[in-house]
Amino acid sequence: MNDETKQLIEELKVYRDDMVARNYPFQTISDIITKWEVKKDFLEETEKEGRKLNDSYQESVRQAKSRKE
């Protein structure tokens, strides 16, 4: 996630907190924040799993080369 998106989420959180403090009945801004937080978490987990798979693949290649030698 890029810095601009992170900044937008932080600004929306501040706006949401202000709305909650004023007891606004609208749920829309909170729903937007939740959606982006879930998306961010999903993307971070996907990237982490991708790194693990790449590491595993590299180890497999290393072992295959080692057996050939």
Residue pairs with C-beta under 8 A, 6 or more apart in sequence:
1 40
1 43
1 44
5 36
5 40
8 36
9 33
9 36
9 37
9 40
12 29
12 32
12 33
12 36
13 33
15 29
16 29
16 30
16 33
19 26
19 29
19 30
